[in-house]
Amino acid sequence: MIHGHITGWVLALILFVVALFLIKGGKAKGAKIVQMILRVLYLVIIATGVMMLTQVFKIDFQYILKAVVGLWVIGLFEMILSRVINNRKTSVFWIQFVIALALVLYLGFSLPMSFMNP
Ligand code: HEM
């Protein structure tokens, strides 16, 4: 489960960057396809995340925060892409993105199921 989760968000990060380059390069059609794949990955990330939550004996604040910040990162993927497509300002969202991504990685890797906690 955890591997599916990690594969999901690593692929999502890569495809997010690919989509940004495609949009910037004027390849709207390619970007649209990558965005569709990204949306499937969101479902994979959320489904594996929720499944892991169901295996947790006691869901404490750190788990709730991990899930909420994870959803926040996914929301920011969508916000940033749609604003780049519409040529709108993205700086506020990029700041949030850096903070939320750092936080979700920190929380994920410090929670007990992480491979960083043998
Ligand atoms: C882009 C969004 C997300 C990222 C980057 C992310 C990242 C991570 C990372 C790095 C880990 C630790 C993996 C390991 O070291 O083995 C993890 C674990 C986990 N994630 Fe996520 N995650 C995201 C979204 C979510 C969502 C939306 C949920 C819940 C609905 C969720 C729930 C969990 C749970 C329950 C764990 C296991 C925690 C434990 O060790 O007990 N994640 N995630």
Residues whose N, C-alpha, C, O or C-beta is under 5 A from the ligand:
A	BS01	HEM	I2 W9 I45 I46 G49 V50 M52 L53 K66 A67 G70 L71 V73 I74 V104 L105 G108 F109 L111 P112 M113 S114 F115 M116
